[in-house]
Every structure is written in structure tokens, then in C-alpha cells.
Amino acid sequence: MIGTRLHALAVLQDAPARPVSANDHIQIALIGAGGQGQYDTKIAVQVPGVKLVAAADCYNGRLERCKEVWGDDVFTTRDYNEILARKDIDAVLIGTPDHWHKQAAVDAMKAGKDVYCEKPMIHLYSDGPEMIETARTTGRILQIGSQRVSSIIYAKAKELLAADAIGQLNMVTARWDRNSSMGAWNYTVPPDASPETCDWPRFLGTASKIPFNAEQFFQWRKWKAYGSGVAGDLFVHLFSGTHFITGSHGPTRGMATGGLRFWKDGRDVPDVMLGLFDYREGFNLSLHVNFVDGGEESEGLLFTGSEGTMEIGGNAVTVNRVPLASAPGYTIGSFPEAMQKEIIEAYDKKYPAHSGKESLGGAEKYEAPEGYSDSYDHFKNFFASVRSRQPVVEDAVFGFRAAGAALLSNLSMEKGAVVQWDPDAMKLV
């Protein structure tokens, strides 16, 4: 039996923080204070020298909660433009529904603010070029929120793949399965939800104008008017991780299938989706998301190469090496005995060292320390860029390529066809 060697990955999160001068403090505002937005903020303010000073949301209860968590002195508003007009705010975190990402980010950058924008970067393909161009012309920092790009686990996987730990990559299989009502976006609707407590017209933005609907307001991921379905919520993480590890710009074509199998509650996006994508680097990527998998939530990526596999799961990456045999072997049982003898003699002469007992390789597992947070590292990298004005680890181009690839799944299902994508130009073909 082959043993597994364990390695602990080093992490600097618990190292003493360097002193932050008064002039080096970063004051942030939250735009979109739902569950993800408030989670992001709780992580962001753990980075030394970062403070929340304002929050914007379309629901009064969330603004009240921001004051409870971060202090009564936090300025709150339904209109994020009031936040962008303040000169004491250096950067904003955008945790709005997907259909507001582009406009909030563009408005913030034009107002002189650096931006951390949750994934997926785009809701429509037309969002991407405008966000990229605004970041370029304003000189603002724009980081997209797929935190795996900052993970020490993914960095180790990238290093291992580049070192040919599994030989030539030929396939990546990625999954994200859930088996809970909350996992399927059935978020709690507060009992005071009403047109008085919720700014429904502002929430709708560019979406079709319909009467107030509390379920759509608080469970917006279930409708394509505001969100991007499982592709934008979860596939985009798997694309981000794959692109970071392989260095690829993205697939050249893809197709997807799936449907609404279980959560038939009025939503108009699938709860099961499978996708298959071609990469010009010579590998295929297969993805699946399942909200009714009959087990615990599970996320992972499996990289299959010519000499083994590399699997990411939890806070660890495991390499299983199975080197190609030095001799190819033979199948001769159906040939005449004299012919078998002739082939064996020629084989032994060509492969004199073969014993038939080539090494089966071994396994190595690299683990992050208990309590490691790639979300913290992603914010630490963002704020380091805000201070230094150096490029971020996940800029708008990377974010667009990941989200653009993910949304090919929705487009393929809508068309019932294979869709073509130019990953360099970031355009549908």
C-alpha cells in the first residue's frame, strides 16, 4: 500500500501585524449589506488599518444591523451615491445582486474609490468591457471576489502543476454540490418586508418593473433578472481556480445541460447544471453543480495528468503519482506461439531493463493550518494594492474571463447548442 506524505503549508496570517501609521489607514464602505456583503466586511476589517465608515442597502433592517455590528457612527443610506460623494471613503466593497455589479463599480471608480466587487464580475457580457475600461481610465484598483486566487492551497497546486507533478494535464473535473434549503438560496424573508422597509424601485434598477415581491428581493439569486444562477454563483469559482492554477485565459468553446429538478418554487434558473469546456492548452474541463445531491455540501477540483492526479478538497491539495511504465507491455495471446516468441525476444531486446514491477509512485498531501482563511488573504492582497497602487491578484480582466466562461453555461442552455468563446479578446464568437 502506498503511504501519503503530509506537508504543512506555511501561512503568515497569525504573524504579528506591522504597525499601521495614521496616514496609512483605509476607510471603506459597504454597498449591498446582505449576507455576503456583511460576511465580506467582517473579514475585511480584520486586516490591520481597515475601518468601515458607511453602508448602503435597500433594506432598512440591514442598515440597522450594520450599526449594531460596527457602531452607531457608521453612516447608512439606501442610496450609494451618498457614500460615493464622501471624501473620507477610500474603497468600497460591492455585495449587491449581480445586476448591480457593473453600475456600482463604474460609479465608484469614477468617484475616485477603489473597488472590491463580489463575483461574478458581470451579469451581462456587455458589463465586462465597460468595467475594464473604467478601471484603466480612472487608475482605480478593482479586485474581483473569487478568493481562491489568493489561497495558499491553490498557489501550491499551481506550483505542483508547473513542476510536472502529474505530467501532462489532460482533464479537470470540478464540482460544487449542496443539499440544503439555504444552499439552494431559500434565504429567510424578514417578517417586516414591505415597500416601506425595502426600496424596491432602487433594487430593481435595470430589471423589469414589477410589483413588490419580498421573495425576489431577499432570494434574488433564484431569478435571472437579478442573478446568474448556479453558473454565476458557483461555476465562476471553479473557473477562477482552474484558470489561476493552469494559467489559461479560458475555454474556446463549451456546452451545458441541466434543469430545474427539485426546487420548483417559482425560480427561473436551474438547480442542476453540467458543463463541458475545451481549452486550447490541451485539456477539457467538466463541471457540475447539484443542489439536491443527497449528502453534505461538497466542493472540489480534480486535475488528471499523464502521470497522476491532483485533487483540491477542503483546505488541502493531494497529489497521487502514477508514472507511466517505462515499457509499454504487449498483447500477444491471440497470435501463433512462434509469433509470440518472436515478439517477446524483440521486446526484451528493446526494453532490457523492464521488470514488470515499475514503481506505482506515491501520494503527497499539502494542508493549510487549521483556521486558515483564503478570504482574509484575498482582502489583505486587495488592501495591499490599495496602499501600493500595484496590480491586484484578480483584476477586471481575470474576473471577466472567469465570469464570461461561466456564463457560457447559461447561454448554451438557452440556445441548446455549443457556444464559441475567444478567451483572449473576451468575446463570444
Sine and cosine of phi, psi and omega as CSV:
sin_phi,cos_phi,sin_psi,cos_psi,sin_omega,cos_omega
0.00,0.00,0.70,-0.72,-0.02,-1.00
-0.99,0.12,0.80,-0.61,0.03,-1.00
-0.99,0.14,0.24,-0.97,0.02,-1.00
-0.91,-0.42,0.83,-0.56,0.06,-1.00
-1.00,0.07,0.77,-0.64,-0.02,-1.00
-0.98,-0.17,0.66,-0.75,0.03,-1.00
-0.76,-0.65,0.71,-0.71,0.06,-1.00
-1.00,-0.07,0.80,-0.61,0.03,-1.00
-0.99,0.13,0.66,-0.75,0.00,-1.00
-0.97,0.22,0.58,-0.82,0.04,-1.00
-0.61,-0.79,0.61,-0.79,-0.08,-1.00
-0.97,-0.24,0.17,0.99,-0.09,-1.00
-0.90,0.44,-0.50,0.87,-0.03,-1.00
-1.00,-0.06,0.02,1.00,0.02,-1.00
-0.94,0.35,0.50,-0.86,0.03,-1.00
-0.83,0.55,0.76,-0.65,0.00,-1.00
-0.95,0.30,0.61,-0.79,0.06,-1.00
-0.94,0.35,0.52,-0.86,0.02,-1.00
-0.85,0.52,0.65,-0.76,0.02,-1.00
-0.94,-0.34,0.87,-0.50,-0.03,-1.00
-0.95,0.31,0.29,-0.96,-0.01,-1.00
-0.87,0.50,-0.54,0.84,-0.02,-1.00
-0.99,0.16,-0.11,0.99,-0.08,-1.00
-0.96,-0.26,0.12,0.99,0.02,-1.00
-0.96,0.26,0.57,-0.82,0.02,-1.00
-0.90,-0.43,0.83,-0.56,0.02,-1.00
-0.97,-0.23,0.79,-0.61,-0.11,-0.99
-0.87,-0.49,0.31,-0.95,0.11,-0.99
-0.77,-0.64,0.51,-0.86,0.02,-1.00
-0.96,-0.26,0.81,-0.58,0.09,-1.00
-0.92,-0.40,0.96,-0.30,-0.08,-1.00
0.99,-0.15,1.00,0.07,-0.17,-0.99
-0.98,-0.18,0.65,0.76,0.10,-1.00
-0.98,0.22,-0.30,-0.95,-0.07,-1.00
-0.85,0.52,-0.74,0.68,-0.01,-1.00
-0.93,0.36,-0.65,0.76,0.00,-1.00
-0.89,0.46,-0.69,0.73,0.01,-1.00
-0.94,0.33,-0.59,0.81,0.08,-1.00
-0.88,0.48,-0.74,0.67,0.02,-1.00
-0.83,0.56,-0.69,0.73,-0.06,-1.00
-0.91,0.41,-0.64,0.77,0.02,-1.00
-0.87,0.49,-0.60,0.80,0.04,-1.00
-0.96,0.27,-0.69,0.73,-0.09,-1.00
-0.87,0.50,-0.66,0.75,-0.08,-1.00
-0.97,0.23,-0.07,1.00,0.13,-0.99
-0.97,0.22,-0.34,0.94,0.04,-1.00
-0.95,0.32,0.78,-0.63,-0.05,-1.00
-0.82,0.58,0.70,-0.71,0.09,-1.00
0.99,0.10,0.27,0.96,-0.02,-1.00
-0.89,-0.45,0.72,-0.69,-0.03,-1.00
-0.66,-0.75,0.67,-0.74,0.10,-0.99
-1.00,0.09,0.78,-0.63,0.00,-1.00
-0.86,-0.51,-0.24,0.97,-0.04,-1.00
-0.40,-0.91,0.41,-0.91,0.03,-1.00
-0.53,-0.85,0.59,-0.81,0.05,-1.00
-0.80,-0.61,0.70,-0.72,0.08,-1.00
-0.36,-0.93,0.37,-0.93,-0.03,-1.00
-1.00,0.03,-0.01,1.00,0.03,-1.00
-0.88,-0.47,0.81,-0.59,-0.05,-1.00
-0.85,0.52,-0.62,0.79,-0.06,-1.00
-0.88,0.47,-0.56,0.83,0.01,-1.00
-0.96,0.28,-0.55,0.83,0.08,-1.00
-0.91,0.40,-0.64,0.77,0.05,-1.00
-0.89,0.45,-0.65,0.76,0.00,-1.00
-0.90,0.43,-0.61,0.79,0.03,-1.00
-0.87,0.50,-0.63,0.78,0.04,-1.00
-0.93,0.37,-0.61,0.79,0.03,-1.00
-0.89,0.45,-0.64,0.77,-0.09,-1.00
-0.99,0.14,-0.68,0.73,-0.15,-0.99
-0.92,-0.38,0.06,1.00,0.12,-0.99
0.93,-0.37,0.51,-0.86,-0.02,-1.00
-0.91,0.42,-0.31,0.95,-0.02,-1.00
-0.99,0.16,-0.08,1.00,0.06,-1.00
-0.94,0.35,0.82,-0.58,0.02,-1.00
-0.97,0.23,0.75,-0.66,-0.01,-1.00
-0.81,-0.59,0.52,-0.85,-0.04,-1.00
-0.34,-0.94,0.40,-0.92,0.15,-0.99
-0.99,0.13,-0.38,0.93,-0.11,-0.99
-0.97,-0.25,0.95,-0.31,-0.06,-1.00
-0.91,0.41,-0.28,0.96,0.05,-1.00
-0.90,0.43,-0.46,0.89,0.08,-1.00
-0.92,0.40,-0.53,0.85,0.06,-1.00
-0.95,0.31,-0.70,0.71,-0.05,-1.00
-0.91,0.41,-0.39,0.92,0.00,-1.00
-0.98,0.20,-0.23,0.97,-0.04,-1.00
-0.99,0.17,0.70,-0.71,-0.02,-1.00
-1.00,0.08,-0.18,0.98,-0.04,-1.00
-1.00,-0.02,0.16,0.99,-0.01,-1.00
-0.93,-0.37,0.82,-0.57,-0.05,-1.00
-1.00,-0.03,-0.60,0.80,-0.11,-0.99
-0.53,-0.85,0.40,-0.92,0.05,-1.00
-0.82,-0.58,0.51,-0.86,0.15,-0.99
-0.96,-0.28,0.81,-0.59,-0.04,-1.00
-0.96,-0.28,0.92,-0.39,0.01,-1.00
-0.84,-0.55,0.51,0.86,-0.01,-1.00
-0.96,0.28,0.15,-0.99,0.24,-0.97
-0.84,0.54,0.40,-0.92,-0.12,-0.99
-0.82,0.57,-0.59,0.81,-0.11,-0.99
-0.95,0.30,-0.09,1.00,0.07,-1.00
-0.97,-0.26,-0.13,0.99,-0.09,-1.00
-0.83,0.56,-0.79,0.62,-0.09,-1.00
-0.88,0.47,-0.77,0.63,-0.10,-1.00
-0.92,0.40,-0.67,0.74,0.01,-1.00
-0.90,0.43,-0.66,0.75,-0.01,-1.00
-0.92,0.38,-0.70,0.71,0.00,-1.00
-0.90,0.44,-0.71,0.70,0.02,-1.00
-0.88,0.48,-0.66,0.75,-0.02,-1.00
-0.92,0.40,-0.70,0.71,-0.01,-1.00
-0.91,0.42,-0.63,0.77,0.04,-1.00
-0.93,0.37,-0.38,0.92,0.06,-1.00
-1.00,0.04,0.07,1.00,0.06,-1.00
1.00,0.04,0.30,0.95,-0.01,-1.00
-0.98,-0.22,0.60,-0.80,0.19,-0.98
-0.98,0.20,0.40,-0.91,-0.20,-0.98
-0.72,-0.70,0.74,-0.67,0.26,-0.97
-0.94,-0.34,0.91,-0.41,-0.09,-1.00
-0.91,-0.42,0.80,-0.60,0.02,-1.00
-0.86,0.50,0.41,-0.91,0.10,-1.00
-0.98,0.20,0.34,-0.94,-0.23,0.97
-0.94,0.33,0.54,-0.84,-0.06,-1.00
-0.86,0.51,-0.59,0.81,-0.10,-0.99
-0.88,-0.47,0.38,-0.92,0.19,-0.98
-0.95,-0.32,-0.60,0.80,0.09,-1.00
-0.85,-0.53,0.47,-0.88,0.00,-1.00
-0.87,0.50,-0.52,0.86,-0.01,-1.00
-0.93,0.37,-0.27,0.96,0.01,-1.00
-0.93,0.37,-0.59,0.80,-0.16,-0.99
-0.87,0.49,-0.83,0.56,-0.03,-1.00
-0.85,0.53,-0.59,0.81,-0.01,-1.00
-0.93,0.38,-0.64,0.77,0.02,-1.00
-0.92,0.38,-0.67,0.74,0.02,-1.00
-0.89,0.46,-0.72,0.69,-0.05,-1.00
-0.92,0.39,-0.62,0.79,0.02,-1.00
-0.91,0.42,-0.66,0.75,0.05,-1.00
-0.88,0.48,-0.64,0.77,-0.02,-1.00
-0.93,0.38,-0.74,0.67,-0.10,-1.00
-0.96,0.26,-0.50,0.87,-0.01,-1.00
-1.00,0.02,-0.32,0.95,-0.05,-1.00
0.95,0.30,0.31,0.95,0.00,-1.00
-1.00,0.07,0.43,-0.90,0.08,-1.00
-0.99,0.16,0.77,-0.64,0.07,-1.00
-0.75,-0.66,0.91,-0.41,0.05,-1.00
-0.91,-0.42,0.68,-0.74,0.04,-1.00
-0.99,-0.12,0.55,-0.84,-0.22,-0.97
-1.00,-0.03,0.73,0.68,0.20,-0.98
-0.99,-0.15,1.00,-0.07,-0.24,-0.97
-0.91,0.41,-0.26,0.97,-0.02,-1.00
-0.90,0.44,-0.35,0.94,0.04,-1.00
-0.91,0.42,-0.36,0.93,0.03,-1.00
-0.98,-0.22,0.06,1.00,-0.10,-1.00
-0.97,0.24,0.67,-0.75,0.08,-1.00
-0.93,0.36,-0.42,0.91,0.06,-1.00
-0.92,0.39,-0.73,0.68,0.00,-1.00
-0.94,0.35,-0.54,0.84,0.07,-1.00
-0.90,0.43,-0.64,0.77,0.04,-1.00
-0.92,0.39,-0.65,0.76,0.03,-1.00
-0.89,0.46,-0.64,0.77,0.04,-1.00
-0.88,0.48,-0.69,0.72,0.02,-1.00
-0.89,0.45,-0.69,0.72,-0.01,-1.00
-0.91,0.42,-0.69,0.73,0.00,-1.00
-0.89,0.45,-0.68,0.74,0.01,-1.00
-0.90,0.43,-0.46,0.89,0.01,-1.00
-1.00,0.04,0.19,0.98,0.03,-1.00
0.88,0.48,0.59,0.81,-0.01,-1.00
-0.89,0.45,-0.47,0.88,0.02,-1.00
-0.85,-0.52,0.32,0.95,0.00,-1.00
0.96,0.27,-0.55,-0.83,-0.04,-1.00
-0.99,0.15,0.84,-0.54,0.01,-1.00
-0.93,0.36,0.72,-0.69,0.04,-1.00
-0.76,-0.65,-0.25,0.97,-0.01,-1.00
-0.36,-0.93,0.61,-0.80,0.13,-0.99
-0.82,-0.57,0.77,-0.64,0.05,-1.00
-0.88,-0.48,0.84,-0.55,-0.09,-1.00
-0.79,-0.62,0.55,-0.83,-0.05,-1.00
-0.60,-0.80,0.42,-0.91,0.20,-0.98
-0.48,-0.88,0.98,-0.21,-0.06,-1.00
-0.93,-0.37,0.57,-0.82,0.00,-1.00
-0.72,-0.70,0.44,-0.90,0.02,-1.00
-0.58,-0.81,0.83,0.56,0.04,-1.00
-0.44,-0.90,0.39,-0.92,0.03,-1.00
-0.90,0.44,-0.65,0.76,0.02,-1.00
-0.92,0.39,-0.61,0.79,0.05,-1.00
-0.88,0.47,-0.45,0.89,0.02,-1.00
-1.00,-0.07,0.35,0.94,0.15,-0.99
0.96,0.29,0.32,0.95,0.04,-1.00
-1.00,0.08,0.89,0.45,-0.09,-1.00
-0.93,0.36,0.46,-0.89,-0.05,-1.00
-0.90,0.44,0.72,-0.69,0.11,-0.99
-0.99,-0.14,0.87,-0.49,-0.04,-1.00
-0.91,0.41,0.53,-0.85,-0.06,-1.00
-0.92,0.40,-0.30,0.95,-0.01,-1.00
-1.00,-0.08,0.16,0.99,-0.02,-1.00
-0.87,0.49,0.83,-0.56,-0.04,-1.00
-0.29,-0.96,0.20,-0.98,0.08,-1.00
-0.88,0.47,-0.32,0.95,0.02,-1.00
-0.99,0.17,-0.64,0.77,-0.03,-1.00
-1.00,0.02,-0.29,0.96,-0.04,-1.00
-0.87,-0.49,0.76,-0.65,0.05,-1.00
-1.00,0.09,0.99,0.15,-0.09,-1.00
-0.89,0.45,-0.71,0.70,0.02,-1.00
-0.86,0.51,-0.64,0.77,0.01,-1.00
-0.93,0.36,-0.65,0.76,0.04,-1.00
-0.85,0.52,-0.70,0.72,-0.04,-1.00
-0.87,0.49,-0.66,0.76,0.01,-1.00
0.81,0.58,-0.88,-0.47,-0.03,-1.00
-0.99,0.10,-0.09,1.00,-0.02,-1.00
-0.96,0.29,0.27,-0.96,0.01,-1.00
-0.86,0.50,0.63,-0.78,-0.04,-1.00
-0.99,0.16,0.93,-0.37,0.01,-1.00
-0.77,-0.64,0.30,-0.95,0.02,-1.00
-0.87,0.49,0.38,-0.92,-0.02,-1.00
-0.79,0.61,0.73,-0.69,0.02,-1.00
-0.67,-0.75,0.96,-0.26,-0.09,-1.00
-0.89,0.46,-0.60,0.80,0.00,-1.00
-0.90,0.44,-0.70,0.72,0.02,-1.00
-0.92,0.38,-0.54,0.84,0.02,-1.00
-0.91,0.42,-0.74,0.67,-0.12,-0.99
-1.00,-0.07,-0.28,0.96,0.01,-1.00
-0.84,-0.54,0.69,0.72,-0.20,-0.98
-0.88,0.48,-0.40,0.91,-0.02,-1.00
-0.89,0.46,-0.28,0.96,-0.05,-1.00
-0.99,0.16,-0.07,1.00,-0.02,-1.00
-0.79,-0.62,0.73,-0.69,-0.06,-1.00
-0.92,0.38,-0.28,0.96,0.04,-1.00
-0.91,0.42,-0.45,0.89,-0.08,-1.00
-0.88,-0.48,-0.47,0.88,-0.06,-1.00
-0.83,-0.55,-0.19,-0.98,-0.07,-1.00
-0.80,-0.61,0.32,0.95,0.05,-1.00
0.91,0.41,-0.32,-0.95,-0.03,-1.00
-0.91,0.42,-0.47,0.88,0.00,-1.00
-0.90,0.43,-0.75,0.66,-0.02,-1.00
-0.97,0.26,-0.49,0.87,-0.02,-1.00
-0.99,0.17,-0.68,0.73,-0.18,-0.98
-0.85,-0.53,-0.68,0.73,0.04,-1.00
-0.82,0.57,-0.60,0.80,-0.08,-1.00
-0.88,0.47,-0.56,0.83,0.07,-1.00
-0.90,0.44,-0.67,0.74,-0.03,-1.00
-0.93,0.36,-0.61,0.79,0.10,-0.99
-0.91,0.41,-0.70,0.72,-0.01,-1.00
-0.85,0.53,-0.73,0.68,0.01,-1.00
-0.90,0.44,-0.68,0.73,0.01,-1.00
-0.89,0.45,-0.71,0.71,-0.02,-1.00
-0.91,0.41,-0.63,0.78,0.01,-1.00
-0.90,0.44,-0.71,0.70,-0.07,-1.00
-0.94,0.33,-0.65,0.76,-0.07,-1.00
-1.00,0.01,-0.30,0.95,-0.07,-1.00
0.97,0.22,0.18,0.98,-0.03,-1.00
-0.98,0.21,0.47,-0.88,0.11,-0.99
-0.99,0.10,-0.26,0.97,0.03,-1.00
0.67,-0.75,0.06,-1.00,-0.03,-1.00
-0.97,0.24,0.32,-0.95,0.08,-1.00
-0.99,-0.16,-0.34,0.94,0.10,-1.00
-0.32,-0.95,0.35,-0.94,0.00,-1.00
-0.34,-0.94,0.29,-0.96,0.09,-1.00
-0.57,-0.82,0.42,-0.91,0.00,-1.00
-0.58,-0.81,0.42,-0.91,0.11,-0.99
-0.60,-0.80,0.15,-0.99,-0.05,-1.00
0.47,-0.88,-0.37,-0.93,0.01,-1.00
0.21,-0.98,-0.03,-1.00,0.05,-1.00
-1.00,-0.08,0.98,-0.18,-0.16,-0.99
-0.99,-0.15,-0.54,0.84,-0.14,-0.99
-0.78,-0.63,-0.75,0.66,-0.12,-0.99
-1.00,0.07,0.92,0.38,-0.04,-1.00
-1.00,0.04,0.95,0.30,-0.13,-0.99
-0.89,-0.47,0.29,0.96,-0.03,-1.00
0.95,-0.31,-0.22,0.97,0.03,-1.00
-0.90,0.43,0.39,-0.92,0.00,-1.00
-0.86,-0.51,0.42,0.91,0.10,-1.00
-0.82,-0.57,0.45,-0.89,-0.06,-1.00
-0.93,0.38,0.39,-0.92,0.19,-0.98
-0.94,-0.33,-0.09,1.00,0.12,-0.99
-0.75,-0.67,0.77,-0.63,0.03,-1.00
-0.55,-0.84,0.67,-0.74,0.08,-1.00
-0.79,-0.61,0.69,-0.72,0.00,-1.00
-0.74,-0.67,0.46,-0.89,0.04,-1.00
-0.69,-0.73,0.77,-0.64,-0.14,-0.99
-0.72,-0.70,0.59,-0.81,0.04,-1.00
-0.98,-0.20,0.69,-0.72,0.06,-1.00
-0.87,-0.49,0.67,-0.74,-0.05,-1.00
-0.95,0.31,-0.23,0.97,0.07,-1.00
-0.95,0.32,-0.09,1.00,0.10,-1.00
0.98,-0.22,0.33,0.94,0.06,-1.00
-0.71,-0.70,0.31,-0.95,0.08,-1.00
-0.94,-0.35,0.50,-0.87,0.07,-1.00
-0.87,-0.49,0.83,-0.56,0.11,-0.99
-0.91,-0.42,0.69,-0.73,-0.07,-1.00
-0.78,-0.62,0.51,-0.86,0.23,-0.97
-0.51,-0.86,0.56,-0.83,0.13,-0.99
-0.80,-0.61,0.70,-0.71,-0.03,-1.00
-0.63,-0.78,0.87,-0.49,0.00,-1.00
-1.00,-0.02,0.10,1.00,-0.01,-1.00
-0.65,-0.76,0.83,0.56,-0.16,-0.99
-1.00,0.02,-0.03,1.00,0.07,-1.00
0.97,0.26,0.26,0.97,0.00,-1.00
-0.47,-0.88,-0.23,-0.97,0.00,-1.00
-0.95,0.31,0.31,-0.95,0.06,-1.00
-0.88,0.47,0.67,-0.74,-0.08,-1.00
-0.61,-0.79,0.75,-0.66,0.05,-1.00
-0.73,-0.69,0.64,-0.77,0.05,-1.00
-0.03,-1.00,0.29,-0.96,0.06,-1.00
-0.76,-0.66,0.67,-0.74,0.04,-1.00
-0.85,-0.52,0.89,-0.46,0.03,-1.00
-0.99,-0.16,0.86,-0.51,-0.05,-1.00
-0.95,-0.33,0.84,-0.54,-0.02,-1.00
-0.87,-0.49,-0.04,-1.00,-0.04,-1.00
-0.96,0.29,-0.27,0.96,-0.05,-1.00
-0.75,-0.66,0.41,0.91,0.04,-1.00
0.51,-0.86,-0.15,-0.99,0.00,-1.00
-0.75,-0.66,0.39,-0.92,0.08,-1.00
-0.73,-0.68,0.85,-0.53,-0.09,-1.00
-0.86,-0.50,0.73,-0.69,0.09,-1.00
-0.95,-0.30,0.82,-0.58,0.03,-1.00
-0.42,-0.91,0.76,-0.65,-0.08,-1.00
0.90,0.44,-0.65,-0.76,0.02,-1.00
-0.97,-0.23,0.74,0.68,-0.02,-1.00
-0.46,-0.89,0.41,-0.91,0.14,-0.99
-0.79,-0.62,0.75,-0.66,-0.06,-1.00
-0.85,-0.53,0.76,-0.65,0.05,-1.00
-0.95,-0.32,0.81,-0.59,0.11,-0.99
-0.92,-0.39,0.93,-0.37,-0.07,-1.00
-1.00,-0.09,0.79,-0.61,0.09,-1.00
-0.74,-0.67,0.99,0.12,-0.08,-1.00
-0.86,0.50,0.52,-0.85,0.11,-0.99
-0.89,0.46,0.65,-0.76,0.02,-1.00
-0.89,0.45,0.58,-0.81,-0.01,-1.00
-0.93,0.37,-0.43,0.90,0.04,-1.00
-0.89,-0.45,0.66,-0.75,-0.13,-0.99
-0.97,0.26,-0.30,0.95,-0.09,-1.00
1.00,0.10,-0.05,-1.00,0.00,-1.00
-0.40,-0.92,0.38,-0.93,0.08,-1.00
-0.80,-0.61,0.97,-0.23,-0.16,-0.99
-0.77,-0.64,0.06,1.00,-0.11,-0.99
-0.88,0.48,-0.39,0.92,-0.03,-1.00
-1.00,0.00,-0.01,1.00,-0.04,-1.00
-1.00,-0.06,0.33,-0.94,0.10,-1.00
-0.86,0.51,0.45,-0.89,-0.09,-1.00
-0.85,0.53,-0.66,0.75,0.00,-1.00
-0.90,0.44,-0.64,0.77,0.03,-1.00
-0.91,0.41,-0.64,0.77,0.03,-1.00
-0.86,0.51,-0.69,0.73,-0.01,-1.00
-0.89,0.46,-0.68,0.74,0.01,-1.00
-0.89,0.47,-0.68,0.73,-0.01,-1.00
-0.92,0.40,-0.66,0.75,-0.02,-1.00
-0.90,0.44,-0.68,0.74,0.01,-1.00
-0.89,0.46,-0.68,0.73,0.01,-1.00
-0.92,0.39,-0.60,0.80,-0.01,-1.00
-0.91,0.41,-0.73,0.68,-0.01,-1.00
-0.90,0.44,-0.53,0.85,0.02,-1.00
-0.95,0.30,-0.62,0.78,-0.02,-1.00
-0.97,0.24,-0.56,0.83,-0.03,-1.00
-0.84,-0.55,0.93,0.37,-0.12,-0.99
-0.91,0.41,-0.40,0.92,-0.09,-1.00
-1.00,0.01,-0.13,0.99,-0.12,-0.99
-0.94,0.35,0.66,-0.75,0.00,-1.00
-0.87,-0.49,-0.20,0.98,-0.08,-1.00
0.99,0.15,0.06,1.00,-0.02,-1.00
-0.81,-0.59,0.70,0.71,-0.01,-1.00
-0.86,0.50,0.46,-0.89,-0.04,-1.00
-0.86,0.51,0.66,-0.75,0.08,-1.00
-1.00,0.07,0.07,1.00,0.03,-1.00
0.99,0.14,-0.52,-0.85,-0.05,-1.00
-0.22,-0.97,0.00,-1.00,-0.02,-1.00
-0.79,-0.61,0.62,-0.78,0.07,-1.00
-0.72,-0.70,0.69,-0.73,-0.02,-1.00
-0.84,-0.54,0.76,-0.64,0.00,-1.00
-0.92,-0.40,0.87,-0.49,-0.10,-1.00
-0.91,-0.42,0.60,-0.80,0.14,-0.99
-0.99,0.14,0.43,-0.90,0.02,-1.00
-0.89,0.46,0.43,-0.90,0.05,-1.00
-0.85,0.52,0.73,-0.69,0.01,-1.00
1.00,0.04,0.03,1.00,-0.01,-1.00
-0.89,0.45,0.63,-0.78,-0.02,-1.00
-0.78,-0.63,0.92,-0.39,0.09,-1.00
-0.96,0.28,-0.39,0.92,0.08,-1.00
-0.89,0.45,-0.66,0.75,0.05,-1.00
-0.88,0.47,-0.71,0.70,-0.01,-1.00
-0.89,0.46,-0.59,0.81,-0.01,-1.00
-0.91,0.41,-0.66,0.75,0.05,-1.00
-0.94,0.33,-0.61,0.79,0.04,-1.00
-0.87,0.50,-0.66,0.75,0.03,-1.00
-0.92,0.39,-0.63,0.78,0.02,-1.00
-0.88,0.47,-0.76,0.65,-0.05,-1.00
-0.94,0.35,-0.49,0.87,0.11,-0.99
-0.89,0.45,-0.63,0.78,0.03,-1.00
-0.94,0.33,-0.60,0.80,0.07,-1.00
-0.86,0.51,-0.64,0.77,-0.01,-1.00
-0.97,0.25,-0.68,0.73,-0.13,-0.99
-1.00,-0.02,-0.32,0.95,-0.11,-0.99
0.91,0.42,0.35,0.94,0.08,-1.00
-1.00,0.03,0.36,-0.93,-0.05,-1.00
-0.85,0.53,0.53,-0.85,0.04,-1.00
-0.99,0.11,0.16,-0.99,-0.01,-1.00
-0.99,0.17,-0.36,0.93,0.02,-1.00
-0.68,-0.74,1.00,0.08,-0.06,-1.00
-0.99,0.12,-0.08,-1.00,-0.08,-1.00
-0.91,0.42,-0.55,0.83,0.01,-1.00
-0.92,0.39,-0.73,0.68,0.04,-1.00
-0.88,0.47,-0.70,0.71,-0.02,-1.00
-0.89,0.46,-0.63,0.77,0.01,-1.00
-0.93,0.38,-0.65,0.76,-0.01,-1.00
-0.91,0.42,-0.59,0.81,0.03,-1.00
-0.95,0.31,-0.75,0.66,-0.02,-1.00
-0.93,0.36,-0.63,0.78,0.02,-1.00
-0.87,0.49,-0.64,0.77,0.03,-1.00
-0.92,0.38,-0.67,0.74,-0.02,-1.00
-0.89,0.45,-0.68,0.73,-0.06,-1.00
-0.96,0.29,-0.18,0.98,0.16,-0.99
-0.85,0.53,-0.50,0.87,-0.01,-1.00
-0.89,0.45,-0.74,0.67,0.03,-1.00
-0.88,0.48,-0.68,0.74,-0.04,-1.00
-0.91,0.42,-0.65,0.76,0.01,-1.00
-0.89,0.45,-0.66,0.75,0.01,-1.00
-0.92,0.39,-0.62,0.78,0.02,-1.00
-0.90,0.43,-0.66,0.75,-0.05,-1.00
-1.00,0.09,-0.36,0.93,-0.10,-0.99
0.91,0.41,0.61,0.79,-0.11,-0.99
-0.45,-0.89,0.27,-0.96,0.15,-0.99
-0.94,0.35,0.67,-0.74,0.02,-1.00
-0.90,-0.44,0.57,-0.82,-0.04,-1.00
-0.98,-0.21,0.58,-0.81,-0.07,-1.00
-0.62,-0.79,0.69,-0.73,0.09,-1.00
-0.98,-0.18,0.97,-0.23,-0.11,-0.99
-0.95,0.32,-0.36,0.93,0.04,-1.00
-0.98,0.18,-0.79,0.62,0.01,-1.00
-0.98,0.20,-0.22,0.97,-0.02,-1.00
0.85,0.53,0.79,0.61,-0.03,-1.00
-0.67,-0.74,0.54,-0.84,0.17,-0.99
-0.94,0.34,0.62,-0.78,-0.03,-1.00
-0.97,-0.24,0.00,0.00,0.00,0.00
